[in-house]
């Protein structure tokens, strides 16, 4: 299911109203957006997709895995209590639901700033989503916040917002000292119930502990009355800050390997996170807001646990503010899910990558191609798939279609057996790197690729 639109329509304020709003709310740290020259850049992002209200039906018989995974079975997630809305008597479905509860969700910034806005999403919902209240604060530890930093979020000057299906909602900007590479806590109060027929816009693989409250509106509360933890982000799209014109934005666009699968939870060891730390620690390196647009299972050409790369490129990359660069790591799921099937061919995948390149260039954005990492031993490995991977990687390296190449394959493969990960970089499933493998990927990126950040600049608003 695709969103029906990229952005919700919200009334613009007249100059007089905006000025009055600025004066009236300044004491609470809320600032109406009036300056057309403000340069907004995403400091954090995630790629949402549709999660239905009932689990999908089991698929048909699956081929036996090429090799068994060596990964331990993860513990079952904690599920918060679900309460029927008044007049309803349904039993809760197997998926996690919220009724008259508050979510405190933790996000890790890249660049800092003194003015920030939060983008909430109902992009994949088929019905309206009501947010009863929202709050932003600097996280202290676990679910606790730095109380002095807490700011209420408003939407077009209002403390509540109903987001139409297929839309997103930008909060009004607030003045707060957003730390570089720090944690923010975003509170969202859901006065109704998510147990409806409308899908939820969610990013399931957060690799971050988030918190669910007891009944009621608990935005900004310290301590937070948590009754459960979850490892997903619900209804969050992005956090933006106002930055100098010299600051650019990088979108890491890909599948579970960009998303950080098998990295350590709460450690921010995805390869984009490690790249962020490299940039911050390197004297003279450019400032870049880094936005992670990875989705586990994502494919270039087909729907799979999220819209295809081709169908979501605008929503999850090109429309982000301040974007100057993209790194694309996509294709392994098209290859692996095909098994021994001849299609999609390597040529099909190359054609898809060419479309990504053309669309980025049409926006004046530099786009770098990342070679696909090894997968020998993964459950869906096949020799036919390996041949496609090699052909795709050869094209990425030699065609000069991308503005530059990031050779993740070379950085992570075993030189004695290039079909597979170096054992020190293999998480356990022979498909995803471990923390050391993600670091090797980030270390393989030439920081000089980003030297002239604003030369590629896209629109900043």
PyMOL commands that set and color helices and strands:
alter all, ss='L'
color gray80, all
select helices_A, chain A and resi 15-28+147-149+256-259+271-281+309-318+332-338+346-362+383-398+408-412+423-425+435-443+447-450+453-456
alter helices_A, ss='H'
color red, helices_A
select strands_A, chain A and resi 30-31+40-45+49-51+99-108+113-121+129-131+133-138+151-152+161-163+168-170+173-178+183-193+200-203+210-215+226-230+233-234+236-242+248-254+288-294+323-329+366-370+404-406+413-414+417-421
alter strands_A, ss='S'
color yellow, strands_A
deselect
rebuild
show_as cartoon
